[in-house]
Every structure is written in structure tokens, then in C-alpha cells.
């Protein structure tokens, strides 16, 4: 007897699990016979309209598209037999609590619906139902979640990820469009008179876009792009905006060099050579001494300031010597320069040195002749005056 009671309890528990409401598929109490294709979640704006893309499908033998097909929308629950207030719309016009419009052709299984006006009380879960002669079914497996906001969603700005000067790019500003019958007006600071274009997304919703084509230069680095979307609503409009700062890589610009101290310097003294350049990423500097044998690297590090001792020049060399040039090179990959080349820009520094070697030679010659004269005179004196 105890064993029989235990078996009956087990069967009862299994039955309660299998027939528990909602266990089969979401909110369904039995295998669904009606299925819809629509976004699971969709946003709307207070005071504006909302178009819900919707289509349905059924393989039930009782469905007959030759008969009149009615569409029904229920809010919050699908138990209309227990609460008739959950039915907010019926295309048969028997119920029209919410002023919806069935703009899709139900005979072609298109249940696209328009909400002409929404407020925050419309935020809820909605179920779609079809009534066609003896066929009556609810798409219980896929309810639609509508969220109504007081403020519009900010538009988005889309730019390529790696921006370089001389590159032609397309900048796109796009805004979600809950109602294509009343799309937002987009404006961008790059071009004030741009005309927006509303496009249909793959899920049936809509997006409004404006696009601008620009050729980048170093002046665009750090430039702020702003985009705003103005939505028409009952009693006025609502606006949302966004901005983005461009980051553009460019080759060295405004390269210059200087020497300290300036002016005439003595051979063997120290001088400081400085080089500056504007680039992104920051430039790397290499110093070279220019000679008849070619450029000679005189810096062991990629620095912008170089301290070195000036050289002694032979007497037959010129007074001025081109000592160094600095070459700022942008980090790899190296952007092209404005002239289309990729060579590093260079600037020359001329070091003016006194010709100490010639002066030293002249002084040596004077000392030589003084000593020679002294020796000769001393020899003559000793020769002429043997008494000494």
C-alpha cells in the first residue's frame, strides 16, 4: 500500500511538471501553432509614433488565407478569457482601446502595426493573436517588449579606426528611427545642410543617416565632430546629440633647428643643437654630420637636442661648415608627407668656427723667425768678437 502511494505521488509530481503553465515555451501552455517574426525588444519616444515590423506564420490546417484574417494585440498577458482588458486592439474594430493601425496585409501574413502616439504607460509586454474562421491562435512563444522613453537615444558617429593624413574617409552619423513616417532631422558640424536618409534594417526597424566624405589632414587631428538628432513629437520636438574627437596620424610638420650659443664659436668649444617638429605619433630625431663622404650619424640616441664639441678645421677649409642635419622620422608605419614622399624632412645647421689653425701656424712662424734671428745674431757676435 505504501509503495502504491509512493508511485501515485511520483506520477502526480511528473504530471504537475509537464503541465505547469509556461513550461513548454515561454508563456505557452501548449505547443504553439502561431509564430511571428518581430523584434523582441523595441524602443519608442514619448509623443512620437512607433512602427512595429511584424509577420506571422502557421502550418495549422485550419488557417485559410481566403477567409478574413483579424489581428489582435494583447498587453501584459495572453489570458484574455480571464481578463478582457488585456485586449487593446482587434482589427475587426470590436476592441480599439489603443489607437493602433494595422498597416500590414494580414491576408499576406503581414502584421506590421503602427502606434500613432505613445507615452510611458505603453511600456510593457505585448502578444499578437490571429483569428481566422475556426483558426484562433496566439504567438505565445515570442512576446514583444516595448519600452517608451521620455528622452531620445543619442545618435552614433561611425569613423574608420585608423586615420591618416591624405586619406579619404566617410563619416556617418546615424540615429534610431522608431517611426519612419516621422524620422529625426540630423545635423553635423562638418556640413550643416546635409540631408538625412532613412534606411530599413535587416530586422525591419529603421535608421536615419547622414554621411560626409572628407580628405584628412593634420588639421583634423583633435577635431571634434558633433551630431544631433531632432525628433518631432506632439507639441514640439526633442533633441539628442553626441560628439567624437578625431585622432589623425600625420608626418612631421614645421621642422626647424637651432644652435646655442648662436653666432661665432671657438673651435673645440661645446655647442647645443636643437631640433623641433610636429607629428603624430611624436617624431623620432636622428642627427647627421654632412661630409663629402656622405651623411655620418653623430647621435647614438633618437633625441631632439644634441651637445657636441666643434671640430678644428684645416687652414685651407672654408670659414663655414655644415655640421649637422636633424631628421625627425615618424613612428612606423610612416605617414606620407604632403609632397607624396615618405622621406624624413631635414633642416641644416651651419656652425661658424674661427680658423685657429691658421693663426697658430702664423704664430709658430713668427716664433721660428725670432729664434732664427737670435741664433744668427749670436753667431755673428761670437765670430766678430773672439774676445768673448
C-alpha positions as CSV (number, residue, x, y, z in Angstrom):
1,X,0.0,0.0,0.0
2,X,2.8,2.3,0.9
3,X,4.6,1.5,-2.4
4,X,1.4,2.3,-4.4
5,X,1.0,5.6,-2.6
6,X,4.6,6.5,-3.4
7,X,4.2,5.6,-7.1
8,X,1.0,7.8,-7.3
9,X,2.9,10.7,-5.7
10,X,5.6,10.4,-8.3
11,X,3.2,10.3,-11.2
12,X,1.4,13.3,-9.7
13,X,4.6,15.3,-9.5
14,X,5.6,14.4,-13.0
15,X,2.2,15.5,-14.3
16,X,2.4,18.8,-12.4
17,X,5.8,19.4,-14.0
18,X,4.7,18.6,-17.6
19,X,1.5,20.6,-17.5
20,X,2.8,23.5,-15.4
21,X,1.8,26.7,-17.2
22,X,4.6,28.3,-19.2
23,X,6.9,25.2,-19.1
24,X,6.6,24.3,-22.8
25,X,7.8,27.5,-24.5
26,X,7.9,30.8,-22.6
27,X,4.3,31.8,-21.9
28,X,2.8,28.9,-23.8
29,X,0.6,26.4,-22.1
30,X,0.5,24.1,-25.1
31,X,2.6,23.7,-28.2
32,X,2.2,26.9,-30.2
33,X,0.7,26.9,-33.6
34,X,1.3,30.6,-34.5
35,X,4.7,32.2,-34.8
36,X,5.7,35.8,-35.5
37,X,8.8,37.5,-36.8
38,X,9.4,40.8,-35.0
39,X,12.0,42.4,-32.8
40,X,11.9,41.0,-29.3
41,X,12.6,44.5,-27.8
42,X,11.9,47.8,-29.4
43,X,12.3,51.4,-28.1
44,X,10.0,54.3,-28.6
45,X,9.8,58.0,-27.7
46,X,7.1,59.8,-25.8
47,X,5.0,61.9,-28.1
48,X,6.1,60.1,-31.2
49,X,4.9,57.2,-33.2
50,X,6.2,53.7,-33.4
51,X,6.1,51.2,-36.3
52,X,6.4,47.6,-35.4
53,X,7.7,45.3,-38.2
54,X,5.8,42.1,-37.9
55,X,5.0,39.0,-40.0
56,X,3.4,35.7,-38.9
57,X,3.4,32.1,-40.0
58,X,1.4,29.0,-39.2
59,X,1.1,25.5,-40.6
60,X,-2.2,24.7,-39.0
61,X,-4.6,23.1,-41.4
62,X,-7.5,25.3,-40.1
63,X,-5.8,28.5,-41.3
64,X,-7.3,29.7,-44.6
65,X,-5.9,32.9,-46.1
66,X,-9.0,33.1,-48.3
67,X,-11.1,34.0,-45.3
68,X,-10.9,37.3,-43.5
69,X,-7.9,37.4,-41.1
70,X,-8.1,39.5,-38.0
71,X,-5.2,40.6,-35.9
72,X,-5.3,41.1,-32.2
73,X,-2.8,42.7,-29.8
74,X,-2.9,41.9,-26.1
75,X,-0.9,43.8,-23.4
76,X,0.8,42.3,-20.4
77,X,-0.9,38.9,-20.6
78,X,-2.5,36.5,-23.1
79,X,-5.2,35.2,-20.7
80,X,-7.9,37.3,-22.3
81,X,-10.5,34.7,-21.3
82,X,-9.9,35.7,-17.7
83,X,-9.4,39.4,-18.3
84,X,-10.9,41.0,-21.4
85,X,-8.9,44.3,-20.6
86,X,-5.7,42.7,-21.8
87,X,-7.0,43.0,-25.4
88,X,-6.1,46.5,-26.5
89,X,-6.7,46.2,-30.3
90,X,-8.7,44.0,-32.7
91,X,-8.6,44.7,-36.4
92,X,-12.3,43.7,-36.5
93,X,-12.9,47.0,-34.7
94,X,-14.6,45.2,-31.9
95,X,-11.9,46.4,-29.5
96,X,-9.8,49.5,-30.0
97,X,-8.6,50.6,-26.6
98,X,-5.3,51.9,-28.1
99,X,-5.5,53.8,-31.4
100,X,-3.4,51.3,-33.3
101,X,-3.3,50.9,-37.1
102,X,-2.8,47.5,-38.8
103,X,-0.8,48.8,-41.8
104,X,0.3,45.3,-42.9
105,X,-1.8,43.0,-45.1
106,X,-3.0,40.2,-42.8
107,X,-4.1,38.1,-45.7
108,X,-0.4,38.0,-46.7
109,X,0.6,37.2,-43.2
110,X,2.0,40.8,-42.6
111,X,1.1,42.1,-39.2
112,X,3.1,45.3,-39.3
113,X,1.4,47.7,-36.8
114,X,1.6,51.5,-36.2
115,X,1.3,53.1,-32.8
116,X,0.4,56.7,-33.7
117,X,1.2,58.1,-30.3
118,X,2.9,56.7,-27.2
119,X,3.5,57.6,-23.6
120,X,5.4,55.9,-20.9
121,X,2.3,53.9,-19.9
122,X,2.7,52.0,-23.1
123,X,5.9,50.3,-21.7
124,X,5.0,46.6,-21.4
125,X,5.0,43.2,-22.9
126,X,2.6,42.6,-25.9
127,X,1.3,39.4,-27.5
128,X,-0.1,39.0,-31.1
129,X,-3.1,36.8,-31.9
130,X,-4.7,35.7,-35.2
131,X,-8.4,34.9,-35.6
132,X,-9.3,33.3,-38.9
133,X,-12.6,31.4,-39.0
134,X,-12.1,28.3,-36.8
135,X,-8.4,29.0,-36.5
136,X,-7.6,31.1,-33.4
137,X,-4.1,31.2,-32.0
138,X,-1.7,33.4,-30.1
139,X,2.0,33.8,-30.7
140,X,2.8,32.9,-27.1
141,X,6.4,31.9,-27.7
142,X,7.6,35.4,-28.7
143,X,6.1,38.4,-26.9
144,X,7.2,41.9,-27.9
145,X,8.7,44.2,-25.3
146,X,8.1,47.9,-25.9
147,X,10.0,50.5,-23.9
148,X,8.9,54.1,-24.1
149,X,11.4,56.8,-23.0
150,X,10.9,60.5,-22.3
151,X,14.3,61.3,-23.9
152,X,15.6,60.1,-27.3
153,X,18.6,57.9,-27.7
154,X,21.8,59.7,-28.6
155,X,22.9,59.3,-32.3
156,X,26.1,57.4,-33.1
157,X,29.1,58.6,-35.1
158,X,31.0,55.9,-37.1
159,X,34.5,56.6,-38.4
160,X,37.3,54.2,-39.6
161,X,39.6,53.0,-36.8
162,X,42.9,54.0,-38.3
163,X,43.0,57.6,-39.6
164,X,45.9,59.0,-41.6
165,X,46.5,62.3,-43.4
166,X,45.7,62.3,-47.1
167,X,43.2,59.5,-46.5
168,X,39.6,59.9,-47.9
169,X,37.1,58.7,-45.3
170,X,33.4,58.6,-44.9
171,X,32.0,59.8,-41.6
172,X,28.5,58.5,-40.7
173,X,26.0,59.9,-38.2
174,X,23.1,57.6,-37.6
175,X,20.0,57.7,-35.3
176,X,17.5,55.1,-34.4
177,X,14.2,55.8,-36.1
178,X,11.2,54.2,-34.3
179,X,8.8,55.8,-36.7
180,X,9.9,56.1,-40.4
181,X,6.8,58.3,-41.0
182,X,8.3,60.9,-38.8
183,X,12.1,60.5,-38.9
184,X,14.6,62.6,-36.9
185,X,16.4,65.5,-38.5
186,X,20.1,65.0,-38.3
187,X,22.7,67.8,-38.3
188,X,26.5,67.6,-38.3
189,X,29.0,70.4,-37.8
190,X,31.1,69.2,-40.8
191,X,28.2,70.2,-43.1
192,X,25.1,72.0,-41.9
193,X,22.9,71.4,-44.9
194,X,23.2,67.6,-45.1
195,X,20.1,65.6,-46.0
196,X,19.3,62.5,-43.9
197,X,18.4,59.2,-45.5
198,X,16.1,56.7,-43.7
199,X,17.1,53.1,-44.3
200,X,15.4,49.8,-43.4
201,X,17.4,47.4,-41.2
202,X,17.5,43.7,-41.6
203,X,15.1,43.2,-38.6
204,X,12.6,45.6,-40.2
205,X,13.4,48.6,-38.0
206,X,14.7,51.9,-39.4
207,X,17.7,54.1,-39.1
208,X,18.3,57.6,-40.4
209,X,21.8,58.5,-41.5
210,X,23.8,61.4,-42.9
211,X,27.3,60.8,-44.4
212,X,30.2,63.2,-45.1
213,X,33.2,62.5,-47.2
214,X,36.4,64.3,-46.2
215,X,40.1,64.1,-47.0
216,X,42.1,64.1,-43.8
217,X,45.0,66.4,-43.0
218,X,47.0,67.2,-39.9
219,X,44.4,69.9,-39.0
220,X,41.8,67.3,-38.4
221,X,43.7,65.8,-35.5
222,X,41.9,66.7,-32.3
223,X,38.9,68.0,-34.3
224,X,35.5,67.5,-32.5
225,X,32.7,66.2,-34.7
226,X,29.2,66.8,-33.3
227,X,26.0,65.2,-34.5
228,X,22.5,65.9,-33.2
229,X,19.1,64.3,-33.9
230,X,15.9,66.3,-33.5
231,X,12.8,64.2,-33.2
232,X,9.4,65.7,-34.0
233,X,6.9,64.9,-31.2
234,X,3.4,66.1,-30.3
235,X,3.7,69.7,-29.1
236,X,7.3,70.3,-30.3
237,X,10.5,68.3,-30.7
238,X,13.1,66.5,-28.6
239,X,16.9,66.6,-29.4
240,X,19.8,64.4,-28.5
241,X,23.4,64.8,-29.5
242,X,26.8,63.2,-29.4
243,X,30.4,64.1,-30.3
244,X,33.6,62.4,-31.2
245,X,37.3,63.6,-31.3
246,X,39.3,62.6,-34.3
247,X,42.8,61.1,-34.0
248,X,44.7,61.5,-37.2
249,X,48.3,60.3,-37.8
250,X,50.5,62.7,-39.9
251,X,54.1,63.1,-40.9
252,X,56.4,65.6,-39.4
253,X,55.5,69.3,-40.0
254,X,57.2,72.6,-39.3
255,X,60.6,71.1,-38.8
256,X,63.3,73.6,-37.6
257,X,66.7,73.6,-35.9
258,X,68.7,76.0,-33.8
259,X,72.2,76.2,-32.2
260,X,73.2,77.5,-28.8
261,X,75.2,79.6,-28.4
262,X,74.4,81.3,-31.7
263,X,76.9,83.3,-33.7
264,X,80.7,82.7,-33.9
265,X,82.0,79.9,-31.7
266,X,85.6,78.8,-31.0
267,X,86.9,75.5,-32.3
268,X,87.0,72.9,-29.5
269,X,84.1,74.5,-27.6
270,X,80.7,72.9,-26.9
271,X,77.5,73.7,-28.8
272,X,74.0,72.5,-28.4
273,X,71.9,71.7,-31.4
274,X,68.1,71.6,-31.1
275,X,65.5,70.3,-33.5
276,X,61.7,70.6,-33.3
277,X,59.0,69.1,-35.3
278,X,55.2,68.5,-35.0
279,X,54.0,64.9,-35.9
280,X,51.7,62.2,-34.7
281,X,52.9,59.8,-33.3
282,X,55.6,62.1,-31.8
283,X,58.7,62.2,-34.1
284,X,62.0,60.5,-33.5
285,X,65.1,62.5,-34.2
286,X,68.4,61.4,-35.8
287,X,71.4,63.7,-36.1
288,X,73.9,63.5,-39.0
289,X,77.1,65.3,-39.9
290,X,77.3,66.3,-43.5
291,X,80.6,65.5,-45.2
292,X,81.9,64.9,-48.7
293,X,81.8,61.2,-47.9
294,X,78.1,61.4,-47.1
295,X,76.0,61.8,-44.0
296,X,77.6,60.5,-40.8
297,X,75.4,59.6,-37.8
298,X,76.6,61.6,-34.9
299,X,73.9,60.7,-32.4
300,X,73.6,57.5,-30.5
301,X,70.0,58.1,-29.4
302,X,66.9,59.4,-31.1
303,X,66.9,62.8,-29.4
304,X,65.8,66.3,-30.3
305,X,68.8,68.0,-28.6
306,X,72.4,67.2,-29.3
307,X,75.5,68.5,-27.5
308,X,78.8,68.1,-29.2
309,X,82.3,69.8,-29.4
310,X,83.1,71.7,-32.6
311,X,85.9,70.5,-34.8
312,X,89.3,72.0,-35.8
313,X,89.4,72.9,-39.4
314,X,92.5,73.0,-41.6
315,X,93.6,76.4,-42.8
316,X,92.6,75.7,-46.4
317,X,89.0,74.9,-45.4
318,X,86.2,77.5,-45.5
319,X,85.1,79.5,-42.6
320,X,81.7,77.9,-42.5
321,X,81.0,74.2,-42.2
322,X,77.6,72.5,-42.5
323,X,77.9,70.4,-39.4
324,X,74.7,68.6,-38.9
325,X,71.1,68.0,-40.0
326,X,68.3,66.6,-37.9
327,X,65.9,64.1,-39.4
328,X,62.6,63.7,-37.5
329,X,61.1,60.4,-38.6
330,X,57.5,59.4,-37.6
331,X,56.9,56.0,-36.0
332,X,56.1,53.1,-38.2
333,X,54.0,53.0,-40.3
334,X,55.3,56.3,-41.5
335,X,52.6,58.6,-43.0
336,X,53.4,60.2,-46.3
337,X,54.4,63.8,-46.4
338,X,52.4,66.5,-48.1
339,X,54.5,66.2,-51.2
340,X,53.7,62.5,-51.5
341,X,57.2,61.2,-50.5
342,X,58.0,59.2,-47.4
343,X,61.5,60.6,-46.8
344,X,62.1,62.4,-43.5
345,X,62.2,66.2,-43.6
346,X,65.5,67.7,-42.8
347,X,66.9,71.0,-41.7
348,X,70.5,72.2,-41.8
349,X,72.6,73.9,-39.1
350,X,75.8,75.8,-40.1
351,X,78.4,76.1,-37.4
352,X,80.7,79.2,-37.8
353,X,84.2,78.4,-36.4
354,X,87.3,80.7,-36.0
355,X,90.2,79.4,-38.1
356,X,92.5,78.9,-35.1
357,X,94.8,76.5,-37.0
358,X,95.9,79.2,-39.4
359,X,96.5,81.7,-36.6
360,X,98.5,79.0,-34.7
361,X,100.6,78.4,-37.8
362,X,101.3,82.1,-38.3
363,X,102.3,82.5,-34.6
364,X,104.6,79.5,-35.0
365,X,106.3,81.0,-38.0
366,X,106.9,84.3,-36.1
367,X,108.5,82.3,-33.2
368,X,110.6,80.5,-35.6
369,X,112.0,83.6,-37.3
370,X,112.5,85.3,-33.9
371,X,114.6,82.3,-32.8
372,X,116.4,82.1,-36.1
373,X,117.3,85.7,-36.0
374,X,118.6,85.3,-32.4
375,X,120.8,82.3,-33.4
376,X,122.2,84.1,-36.4
377,X,122.9,87.3,-34.5
378,X,124.5,85.4,-31.6
379,X,126.8,83.5,-34.1
380,X,127.9,86.8,-35.8
381,X,128.7,88.4,-32.4
382,X,130.8,85.4,-31.3
383,X,132.6,85.4,-34.7
384,X,133.3,89.1,-34.7
385,X,134.2,89.3,-31.1
386,X,136.5,86.4,-30.3
387,X,137.4,88.0,-27.0
388,X,134.1,86.9,-25.7
